[in-house]
């Protein structure tokens, strides 16, 4: 394991009024964020995706092992193959594998096995969780809190995409083993989710959802 030197924390304390102003503005912006399944085919520059991945890479992780890999795909043929494989798995899921309760929970959102967003969006970003590391001599390196770490990084990525004026969708076909095969990922990586990224279609529609109020998601003692 690397031995990190300790350096002074780069932090500028700001007045509480400024903190609250920033916090209110960020909350208002994120409260406008919506997940959509209707994407425009308009191109998005690679630098946008790179910036979002760089931002995701700033997330905290267990023992600072950064156990994530973001695979960004713009190739139309590869996106088509991913869509075909995902729809096959989703068809089996919606027509037999899924518990009845899960189908009922999804019904208000209008989801089914048809996934046109996987080919409409200009980018697919597939996130892989590194279940363990691999040393210079192919030895296995234990990673800690990988699920939590990758989840936090995905949250950073989504926030960055929204901040840049684009939209995304978290998609988790079940199972996802086909992604490692199609993308040639190593054996220590596990597919975590797929995120189409792009601009919303001009006629994009979203459910009129309402988020839980503060008192429903918090407790102060």
Secondary structure as UniProt FT lines:
FT   HELIX           16..31
FT   HELIX           46..56
FT   TURN            57..58
FT   HELIX           62..64
FT   STRAND          68..73
FT   HELIX           76..92
FT   HELIX           93..97
FT   HELIX           100..107
FT   TURN            108..110
FT   HELIX           117..120
FT   STRAND          123..130
FT   STRAND          132..134
FT   TURN            136..137
FT   STRAND          140..142
FT   HELIX           146..163
FT   TURN            164..165
FT   STRAND          167..171
FT   HELIX           177..183
FT   TURN            187..188
FT   STRAND          189..198
FT   TURN            202..203
FT   HELIX           214..217
//
